[in-house]
Amino acid sequence: MELTFWGAARTVTGSLHLLTLDDGTRLMLDCGLYQGRRDEAEERNRDFPCRPSEVHAVLLSHAHIDHAGLLPKLYAEGFRGRVYTTHATVDLCGLMLRDSAHIQEKDAEFFNKRIRKKGERAVEPLYTMEDAEGVMGRFVGLPYDAPMEVAPGVTATFRDAGHILGSATITLDVETPRGTRTLGFTGDIGNPGRPILRDPAPLPPCDWLICESTYGGRTHEDAGTAADRLGEVIARTAARGGRVVVPAFAVGRTQELVYALDRLESAGTLTPIPVFVDSPLAVNATAVFQSHPECYDRELLDYMMTDPSPFGFERLEYVREAARSKELNGLRVPFVVISASGMAEAGRILHHLRNSVEDPRNTVLVVGFMAEHTLGRRLVERRETVNIFGRPHALRAEVAVLNAFSAHADEPGIVDFVGHLDGERLQTVFLVHGEPDRQALLADALRAAGVRDVQAPERGHTVRLA
């Protein structure tokens, strides 16, 4: 069998790997949207490593768009296999893929009407709502820790990854002439000790492991300080009469922020200003979170004994309507707005940033990893000028970064996770979902911990496994 690394290879976004068995069966691990500069994103998202109609099944680690966001395009181009994932991920994808299609259509319409320069060709959406609806009919929901035959001679098992609701690591046990071989895939490994979700479950012995590397060479701040630091940012911004604008993934990060704010409010330490979650997707995703308590950790379950509504408090408003969203930018009082997308590449967050970055009273609060060539990364780098909707804006607002909210394991966490595998059996760790400098640092750390072979494959690289 052969493994081709087609997405998230030496980059952090667009997860997609293709496993081709000797009988020609093709299985995809994730099918994610590449997010970055428009031209590069169009190129990378345009082609698949094989004809979609030849893909037998997709094994999906979780619902984030950089892991699931190309599924509607795969369907549009002929895929009619099954998408295997956890029950919670099915529910989240039902929201996120439809939302992504809506954004694709609306952003193309906005660009063509408002921004397109003379002589430029019109932008077509990558896929439509009809494509998103179609691929949702191919999903099969599975519980954690329940082996499932996903192709002849291939058994998949999903285990809790602790990254977002429903996220999973995946092992594929493949029957070969020399016996059963196991390929492991971490998806995105969660950061242990974070609220809401359980810590990542260990993997069984593997022959090969595809491993994320987002935070190679880095150690996160103590997750226990995240809520307090969040409160500090809000307090100092409100004191100077500004607003706090938070780009956040609608699924996972938004709920974690709201839960942290809820706890600060319950403790009486949250600055008394309005808080808005301005994302219809986040509103719906929060309802999905509330319907899957089987994914919660013990801390949240205990907290709910005294506060049965951990994702809402009196001064919090969930915003659905576009008209209400526009009203927020006219407010002349301090407030907090949490809005998608998480890397500030699309959605309502762009409008809030456009109306906020030039005022030094305001704060842009970054609570997650920002990939190269995204607006979020340019904010983290504190560029003097950032382009929003194709127009330059002076960045005068404060930019605060809190990596204690990261949903990814840091280097010590990844080394510990991989270190629990059988080192005698593990042949190779393939690092994906990371930038090259981060991968080099993590590779050194894994080798120092006893891993024999660590590789960081380039996009399109194929290896023969067995």
C-alpha distance (Angstrom), angle and dihedral (degrees) to the residues before:
residue distance angle dihedral
M1 . . .
E2 3.79 . .
L3 3.78 132.4 .
T4 3.82 122.2 -152.9
F5 3.81 121.5 -167.5
W6 3.78 105.4 -144.8
G7 3.79 103.8 158.2
A8 3.81 138.5 27.5
A9 3.81 86.8 23.8
R10 3.82 106.8 149.3
T11 3.77 88.1 -17.3
V12 3.80 134.6 77.9
T13 3.77 101.8 -124.7
G14 3.80 140.0 58.4
S15 3.83 101.4 43.9
L16 3.82 111.5 -156.9
H17 3.82 129.8 143.2
L18 3.79 127.4 172.5
L19 3.81 123.7 -146.9
T20 3.81 113.5 -165.2
L21 3.79 116.8 -167.9
D22 3.78 124.0 -149.7
D23 3.81 91.1 -105.1
G24 3.82 90.1 56.9
T25 3.81 97.1 -101.8
R26 3.80 110.3 147.8
L27 3.79 123.1 -153.4
M28 3.79 125.1 -177.5
L29 3.77 123.3 -148.4
D30 3.81 102.9 -151.8
C31 3.80 125.5 -23.7
G32 3.78 104.0 -141.2
L33 3.77 135.4 176.7
Y34 3.80 116.2 -116.2
Q35 3.81 110.1 -129.4
G36 3.79 121.5 -161.4
R37 3.79 141.0 78.6
R38 3.79 110.4 8.3
D39 3.81 97.8 -119.3
E40 3.80 94.5 44.6
A41 3.80 92.1 44.8
E42 3.80 91.3 51.5
E43 3.80 90.8 51.2
R44 3.80 95.9 46.8
N45 3.80 95.0 43.4
R46 3.78 94.5 46.9
D47 3.83 101.3 72.7
F48 3.78 136.3 45.8
P49 3.83 125.8 -151.9
C50 3.82 90.4 -114.0
R51 3.78 139.1 3.8
P52 3.81 107.6 -63.6
S53 3.81 89.6 -135.6
E54 3.83 87.8 63.6
V55 3.83 94.5 57.2
H56 3.79 109.5 105.7
A57 3.82 96.6 -165.8
V58 3.80 144.6 -17.3
L59 3.81 120.7 -132.3
L60 3.80 105.7 -154.2
S61 3.81 121.0 -159.0
H62 3.81 97.4 -166.1
A63 3.78 146.1 -27.5
H64 3.81 103.6 -95.3
I65 3.79 110.6 124.5
D66 3.81 94.0 -121.1
H67 3.81 86.2 62.0
A68 3.82 102.6 33.2
G69 3.80 106.1 18.9
L70 3.81 99.1 100.2
L71 3.80 94.8 54.7
P72 3.83 93.4 96.4
K73 3.82 90.1 52.0
L74 3.81 89.9 48.1
Y75 3.81 88.2 53.9
A76 3.80 92.5 45.2
E77 3.80 89.4 56.1
G78 3.79 95.7 51.1
F79 3.82 111.4 -76.8
R80 3.81 111.1 149.0
G81 3.79 101.2 160.4
R82 3.79 126.8 105.2
V83 3.81 130.1 -79.3
Y84 3.81 108.7 -144.1
T85 3.78 118.5 -160.6
T86 3.81 142.3 124.3
H87 3.80 123.9 -62.2
A88 3.81 93.3 -111.9
T89 3.81 90.9 50.3
V90 3.81 90.4 52.7
D91 3.80 89.5 54.9
L92 3.80 93.1 46.4
C93 3.81 93.9 46.3
G94 3.78 88.9 52.3
L95 3.80 85.7 64.5
M96 3.78 101.7 32.8
L97 3.79 100.8 47.7
R98 3.79 92.1 48.2
D99 3.79 89.3 47.2
S100 3.80 91.2 48.4
A101 3.80 90.9 51.1
H102 3.79 90.2 50.0
I103 3.80 90.7 50.8
Q104 3.81 91.2 47.0
E105 3.79 90.5 53.7
K106 3.81 96.4 42.8
D107 3.80 95.6 44.1
A108 3.80 90.7 51.1
E109 3.79 89.5 49.6
F110 3.82 92.2 47.9
F111 3.80 93.0 47.8
N112 3.77 93.6 48.0
K113 3.80 94.0 48.4
R114 3.80 102.2 37.3
I115 3.78 113.3 18.8
R116 3.79 110.4 25.4
K117 3.77 110.6 114.2
K118 3.76 124.9 -140.0
G119 3.76 111.4 -77.0
E120 3.81 95.1 18.9
R121 3.77 116.7 123.1
A122 3.79 118.8 -115.9
V123 3.81 117.1 -96.1
E124 3.80 117.3 -117.9
P125 3.81 120.3 -154.3
L126 3.78 113.1 -106.6
Y127 3.81 88.6 -126.4
T128 3.77 139.8 -14.8
M129 3.77 139.3 -121.4
E130 3.80 88.6 -100.2
D131 3.81 89.7 59.1
A132 3.80 91.4 50.0
E133 3.79 91.1 50.0
G134 3.79 90.1 48.8
V135 3.78 97.3 52.8
M136 3.81 92.9 47.3
G137 3.80 86.4 66.1
R138 3.82 88.8 63.5
F139 3.83 96.3 57.5
V140 3.81 123.0 114.1
G141 3.81 116.6 -167.2
L142 3.80 119.6 -144.1
P143 3.80 133.7 -175.7
Y144 3.78 121.8 -121.5
D145 3.82 117.5 -88.0
A146 3.83 94.8 15.7
P147 3.84 112.8 124.2
M148 3.81 113.6 -136.1
E149 3.81 129.7 -172.6
V150 3.82 103.3 -126.7
A151 3.81 97.0 172.9
P152 3.82 134.6 2.8
G153 3.80 106.6 -63.9
V154 3.84 93.8 2.1
T155 3.80 123.6 106.1
A156 3.80 121.0 -173.4
T157 3.79 126.3 -160.2
F158 3.81 123.7 -170.0
R159 3.81 119.0 -152.7
D160 3.81 130.0 -175.5
A161 3.82 110.5 -85.4
G162 3.81 95.7 -175.5
H163 3.83 92.1 -137.7
I164 3.82 104.7 110.3
L165 3.78 133.0 -20.1
G166 3.80 108.0 -56.9
S167 3.80 95.2 5.7
A168 3.76 115.6 151.1
T169 3.74 145.9 -173.4
I170 3.80 111.8 -135.8
T171 3.78 132.1 -145.2
L172 3.79 121.6 -167.8
D173 3.79 116.0 -158.8
V174 3.80 105.7 -160.0
E175 3.79 124.3 -168.3
T176 3.81 110.6 -134.3
P177 3.83 133.7 170.3
R178 3.81 87.4 -98.4
G179 3.79 95.0 50.1
T180 3.79 135.6 -87.9
R181 3.79 115.6 -28.1
T182 3.81 124.4 -167.9
L183 3.79 127.2 -142.6
G184 3.79 115.5 -168.4
F185 3.80 126.2 -157.7
T186 3.79 120.8 -169.7
G187 3.79 97.5 -165.1
D188 3.80 98.4 -168.4
I189 3.80 113.5 -22.2
G190 3.78 113.6 -139.5
N191 3.79 125.3 -122.6
P192 3.83 106.4 -107.6
G193 3.78 116.7 -123.4
R194 3.80 96.2 30.7
P195 3.80 119.3 137.2
I196 3.82 127.4 -102.3
L197 3.84 99.2 21.0
R198 3.78 134.9 65.9
D199 3.80 120.3 -108.7
P200 3.83 117.6 -93.8
A201 3.81 114.5 -76.1
P202 3.83 115.6 -125.1
L203 3.80 120.6 -105.0
P204 3.82 124.4 -122.8
P205 3.83 119.4 -117.6
C206 3.82 112.2 -57.8
D207 3.79 134.6 -168.4
W208 3.80 92.2 -150.5
L209 3.78 132.8 12.4
I210 3.81 130.3 -158.4
C211 3.79 102.3 -154.8
E212 3.78 133.6 -173.8
S213 3.81 117.0 -124.5
T214 3.80 105.4 -175.0
Y215 3.79 96.6 135.0
G216 3.80 102.1 32.1
G217 3.78 109.9 156.4
R218 3.79 93.7 17.5
T219 3.77 136.1 101.4
H220 3.79 118.8 -156.8
E221 3.74 126.1 -128.7
D222 3.79 114.1 -100.8
A223 3.82 106.9 -75.0
G224 3.79 87.7 -141.8
T225 3.82 90.2 69.4
A226 3.81 95.9 51.4
A227 3.81 98.5 93.3
D228 3.80 94.0 46.2
R229 3.81 92.7 49.4
L230 3.79 89.9 48.0
G231 3.80 88.6 54.4
E232 3.81 90.8 49.7
V233 3.82 93.1 53.7
I234 3.80 91.0 49.9
A235 3.81 92.8 47.4
R236 3.81 96.6 51.3
T237 3.81 93.0 44.0
A238 3.80 92.4 49.6
A239 3.82 89.8 48.1
R240 3.80 90.4 62.3
G241 3.81 92.5 43.9
G242 3.78 97.1 -106.1
R243 3.78 139.0 130.4
V244 3.80 128.9 -117.5
V245 3.80 113.3 -132.6
V246 3.80 114.7 -165.1
P247 3.82 122.2 -170.3
A248 3.80 103.6 -154.7
F249 3.77 138.5 163.3
A250 3.79 107.4 -102.3
V251 3.79 89.4 -133.5
G252 3.78 119.2 57.7
R253 3.78 105.1 -11.6
T254 3.81 95.4 55.9
Q255 3.80 92.9 50.6
E256 3.81 90.9 47.1
L257 3.81 91.2 51.4
V258 3.80 92.3 47.9
Y259 3.80 90.9 48.7
A260 3.83 90.1 50.8
L261 3.81 90.8 49.4
D262 3.80 90.3 47.0
R263 3.79 90.2 55.1
L264 3.81 91.9 47.9
E265 3.80 89.4 49.6
S266 3.81 91.2 49.6
A267 3.81 89.5 50.5
G268 3.82 91.0 49.9
T269 3.84 93.6 -121.2
L270 3.82 101.3 108.1
T271 3.81 115.1 107.6
P272 3.84 105.7 -111.5
I273 3.82 100.9 -113.4
P274 3.82 130.3 119.6
V275 3.80 118.8 -86.2
F276 3.80 121.3 -156.7
V277 3.78 129.5 -167.5
D278 3.79 99.0 -158.9
S279 3.77 104.9 -170.0
P280 3.80 127.6 92.6
L281 3.80 87.4 -154.5
A282 3.80 92.0 54.4
V283 3.80 90.0 49.7
N284 3.79 91.0 53.5
A285 3.80 93.2 40.5
T286 3.79 90.5 54.4
A287 3.79 88.2 56.7
V288 3.82 88.4 53.3
F289 3.82 89.7 50.8
Q290 3.78 89.2 53.0
S291 3.81 90.3 52.7
H292 3.82 95.4 54.1
P293 3.82 107.2 58.3
E294 3.82 88.2 148.5
C295 3.83 85.7 80.0
Y296 3.83 95.3 53.3
D297 3.78 124.5 108.0
R298 3.79 122.7 -124.3
E299 3.82 93.8 -101.6
L300 3.81 93.0 60.8
L301 3.79 93.1 43.7
D302 3.80 89.4 52.9
Y303 3.83 92.0 46.3
M304 3.80 89.9 53.1
M305 3.80 89.4 61.4
T306 3.83 87.3 73.8
D307 3.82 99.9 23.9
P308 3.81 111.1 33.2
S309 3.83 91.2 -178.0
P310 3.83 105.7 57.3
F311 3.82 93.5 162.4
G312 3.78 98.8 58.4
F313 3.81 143.3 46.3
E314 3.81 137.0 170.4
R315 3.82 99.6 -85.8
L316 3.80 94.7 42.0
E317 3.80 118.2 100.2
Y318 3.80 124.7 -171.9
V319 3.81 109.4 -147.6
R320 3.79 121.6 -149.7
E321 3.78 106.2 155.3
A322 3.81 120.4 79.8
A323 3.81 90.7 -140.2
R324 3.81 91.1 58.9
S325 3.81 90.1 46.9
K326 3.80 90.3 55.9
E327 3.80 90.8 49.3
L328 3.81 90.8 61.4
N329 3.79 92.1 67.4
G330 3.81 89.0 58.3
L331 3.81 94.4 56.1
R332 3.79 114.4 114.5
V333 3.80 97.3 -163.5
P334 3.82 129.9 81.2
F335 3.79 114.6 -86.9
V336 3.80 143.2 151.7
V337 3.81 122.2 -119.9
I338 3.79 123.0 -171.7
S339 3.78 112.7 -167.3
A340 3.81 142.7 160.3
S341 2.96 149.0 -78.1
G342 3.78 101.0 64.8
M343 3.82 95.3 -146.0
A344 3.82 92.3 40.5
E345 3.78 92.9 -116.6
A346 3.81 100.4 124.2
G347 3.78 144.0 -4.3
R348 3.79 133.8 48.2
I349 3.81 95.0 -36.1
L350 3.82 88.6 75.8
H351 3.80 91.1 62.1
H352 3.81 91.9 49.1
L353 3.79 92.0 48.8
R354 3.78 92.1 47.0
N355 3.80 88.9 55.7
S356 3.81 96.4 42.5
V357 3.81 115.6 34.3
E358 3.80 96.7 79.1
D359 3.83 95.2 56.4
P360 3.84 114.3 84.5
R361 3.79 90.9 -154.3
N362 3.80 90.1 68.4
T363 3.80 131.1 79.5
V364 3.78 129.5 -145.8
L365 3.80 104.3 -153.0
V366 3.82 115.5 -156.0
V367 3.79 113.9 -160.9
G368 3.80 102.8 166.8
F369 3.77 145.9 36.7
M370 3.79 115.5 -66.1
A371 3.81 114.9 -153.7
E372 3.79 123.3 -135.3
H373 3.81 117.2 -80.5
T374 3.81 94.0 19.0
L375 3.79 125.0 121.5
G376 3.79 87.1 -118.9
R377 3.81 91.3 59.8
R378 3.80 91.6 48.8
L379 3.79 88.9 53.0
V380 3.81 91.5 49.8
E381 3.81 88.8 50.4
R382 3.81 87.9 51.5
R383 3.76 95.2 -130.9
E384 3.78 113.6 -166.2
T385 3.81 90.0 -125.3
V386 3.81 130.4 23.8
N387 3.78 128.2 -170.3
I388 3.80 116.8 -127.0
F389 3.80 119.1 178.7
G390 3.79 87.6 -6.9
R391 3.80 95.3 -57.4
P392 3.84 128.7 104.8
H393 3.80 120.2 -112.4
A394 3.80 126.2 -174.4
L395 3.80 110.6 -119.7
R396 3.79 103.9 -134.1
A397 3.80 99.2 141.5
E398 3.79 120.5 99.9
V399 3.82 113.0 -98.4
A400 3.82 113.0 -149.4
V401 3.80 121.7 -173.7
L402 3.81 122.3 -158.9
N403 3.80 110.7 -178.7
A404 3.81 92.1 174.1
F405 3.81 85.3 86.5
S406 3.80 91.8 59.5
A407 3.79 114.2 133.5
H408 3.82 90.3 -156.4
A409 3.79 126.4 84.7
D410 3.80 114.6 -111.5
E411 3.80 123.2 -130.2
P412 3.83 95.7 -80.9
G413 3.80 89.0 48.2
I414 3.81 93.5 51.9
V415 3.80 93.3 44.8
D416 3.80 89.3 51.0
F417 3.82 92.0 47.5
V418 3.82 93.7 50.1
G419 3.80 91.5 39.8
H420 3.80 91.0 66.2
L421 3.82 90.8 64.2
D422 3.80 122.6 96.6
G423 3.80 101.3 -89.3
E424 3.80 93.4 -161.6
R425 3.79 92.6 56.9
L426 3.80 98.8 38.1
Q427 3.81 106.7 94.6
T428 3.81 103.8 175.4
V429 3.79 139.7 3.1
F430 3.81 112.3 -152.0
L431 3.80 111.1 -156.8
V432 3.80 116.0 -144.8
H433 3.80 137.1 155.6
G434 3.79 94.2 50.3
E435 3.77 141.5 94.9
P436 3.83 115.6 -104.2
D437 3.81 96.9 -106.9
R438 3.81 91.0 50.4
Q439 3.80 91.2 47.4
A440 3.81 92.4 51.2
L441 3.80 91.2 53.8
L442 3.80 93.5 46.4
A443 3.81 91.2 46.8
D444 3.80 89.9 55.7
A445 3.80 90.7 49.2
L446 3.81 92.9 49.3
R447 3.80 92.3 48.5
A448 3.79 89.7 49.6
A449 3.81 87.5 52.7
G450 3.82 90.9 55.2
V451 3.81 105.3 -93.6
R452 3.81 105.6 146.9
D453 3.80 101.9 -151.8
V454 3.81 127.2 23.1
Q455 3.81 121.6 175.3
A456 3.81 135.0 178.6
P457 3.83 103.7 -156.4
E458 3.78 122.8 -154.1
R459 3.79 122.9 -123.9
G460 3.80 109.9 -75.1
H461 3.82 94.5 17.7
T462 3.81 114.3 143.0
V463 3.81 125.9 -158.1
R464 3.77 128.7 -169.5
L465 3.80 109.4 -128.9
A466 3.80 105.2 178.0
